[in-house]
Amino acid sequence: MNRFDILSAQSSIYVSFCAPYINEANNFITSKNFISDVGNGAGVGANILPSLTNLTHEVAVTPGHIYQIFNKNTLIDFPSGNYAIQVETSYYQAYVVSKIVNSDMNIGAIVKYISVFPNNNGLPAYRYNIGSLYRIGETVELALPQDIEFFLKEHSAGIKGLNVTYANNKLRITLTKAPDIVNGPYGTFDLYIRSNNVFTIVEVHVE
């Protein structure tokens, strides 16, 4: 079994979320996270969007191909079935320069890699506070890019009493029920927002 840290001009690709390695079948393996084969590329620094439609745990090592490695804890599968990566988090982009051959046997690969931060696509910072609601009829709003997807995460106090709408690039959250510490709505609510292949969470408080 050949470790993925047989690289050119680098000593290893060890990261905080467990490095991939190359198995005897000459495949990249990443059991605890995801890897995506982007296909042929010009090199490790190619300007490519996060490729989240073909995520897997095992993929063939192919010279000339670019791979992206994602910490699974930074990805969310939205109700539409589209994955997105959290804003302000990085992933690794790797390029297989060539195989390492010894006595006509593949024993590893020469791989270059870089850390990449995705474009936030106009989304606010992670855990941005959109505001607080106190009385029935109050509204907080947030300007957002076009073609977003969003959902309000279930809360221990329930989410009834919060109406979320999106129109004309404005997302609005309106309180339709008086705050109730026992029966809700009450406390801090998380709103997940996706723009293409990135997402953020904004918070709204009901008091």
N, C-alpha and C positions, 0 to 999 in steps of 0.2 A: 504494500500500500504506500503510495507516494504522496507526501504532504503537498498541499497547494502552495507552500512557502518556498518552492524551488522556483525562484524568480530571477529576472535579469535586473541588475542595478538596484535591487531591493533585497532586504534580508528576510522579510516575511510579510504576509498579508493579515497577520493577526489583528483582529478588531475586538471590540467589546462584546460582540454577539456571536462568537464562535466562527472561526475561519472554515471555509470549505476545504476539502482535500480531493485528491484524485484517487479513485479506486482502481482495482486491477482490470476493470473493464474500460479503463481510460475515460471515465466520466467524472465530472465534478459532482461532489456530494455535499449537501448542506442540510443536515437532518432537522436542525432547529430553526432554520430561516428559509428564505426563498432566493432562487437564482433564476434569471431570465436570459435566454440566448437572443440577443438583438440581431444577430446575423453578421454578414460581412461588414467591415468597417475600415476606415483609414488609419485608425490608431486609437490609443486609449483616451486621447483628448477630444475625440469626435463629439460635436454638440448634438446630443440625442436626448429626447425627452425620456422620462422614466417609462420603461416598458413593463406594463402591469397586466397584460392580457394573456401571457403565457408563463405564469409563475410556476415553478416546479422545485423539487428537492434534488433532482438528479438530471444532468444533461451532458451530452457528449462534449469532449474537449476538441475543438476544431480550430486549427491555426487560421489566423485572419479574422476570427469572429470576436465580437464584443459581447461581454456579459455584464449584467448588472446584478448586484447582490444586495438584498434588502433585509433589514431587521424586521421580522414579522410583527413586532410590537409597534412599529411606526405605520402599519398599513391598516386600513379599514375597508371592509366590503360593504358598500352602500346598498340600500334596498333595490336599486336598479341592477345590481350585479356587477357594478363597476368598482374596481379597487382604486384607492387613492392613498398617497403617501402624505404624512403629516408635514405641514409647513415647518421650516426651520430645523428639519432633521436631515441628515445626510445618508447617502448610500454609496456603495463602491461600484465603480465602473472599471472593468478589467479587459485587457486585450491579450489574446494568446498569440505571441510572436512566433513560436515554433514548438514542436515536440522535442523532448530530450530522448535521444536514442542511444542505446548501448547494446552492441552485438545484435543489431537488428530488432531489438526489443524496445518498446516505449517504456521509459522509466519515469516520465514526468513531463513538464512543460515549462517553457520560459514565458512568464506572464508579467505584464506591466499593469499597474492599477493606480487609480486616483480616487479621492473622496469628492463627491459631488453633492451640492445643495440644489434642489429643484427651485425653479421660479415659483413665486407664491401666487402668480396669476391674478394679482389684485386683491387677494383675500387678506383680512386683518391678521394680526399676530395671534399666535396660539394662546388661548385663554383670555382673549380680549373681553373686557367687561362692557357689554352693550348698554347697561343701565339698570335701574331699579323701578319696580312697579308697586304702588301702594293702594290704589283705589280702582274700582270698576271703571272701565273706559279709558284708562291711561294706556299710552302706547309709547314704545321705544322703537327706533328704526336705525337701519344701517345700510349705507350705500354699498352695493356689491356689483361684480361684473355680470355680464349676461350669461344665460344658460347654466345656472347653478342647480345643484341638488342639495336638499337639506332634510334633516329630521331632528325632532326634539327627543332627547333621550328620556326614557321612563325614569320617574323620580319616586322616591319612597312615599312622598305625599301625593303622588299622582300628577298627571299633567292636565286634567280637566280644569278649565278656567283660563287657559292660555290659547289664544288664537294666533297662528303664525301664517302670514301671507307674504307673497312676493310679486311685485309688479313695478314696471318702469325702473328696474335696477335698484329698487328699494325693498328691503326686507323689514317687515313690521311685526312686532309682537304686542298684542293687545290683551289686557287683563279683562276677562268677561265674568269673573266670579270673585267675590270678596276673599282676600287672603284668610286662610284658616290653618293654624299650626297643626291641627289634628287631621282634618280631612282634605287639606290642600285647597288651592295651590299655596305653597309656602317654601321658602328656602332658595337655593341656587340651582338653576336649571341649565343644562348643557345643550346647546344647539350645534349640531354637526353640519358643516357646510362644505360641499365639494365643488371645485371648479376644474373641469377636465380631470387631470390625474393627481391633483393635490387637494388636501382638505385642512380645515382648521376647526377649532371649537371656540364658540363665543358663549359667554355666560350672561344670564339675565337673573336678577334677584327679585323675589317677591317677598314683601315684608308686611 
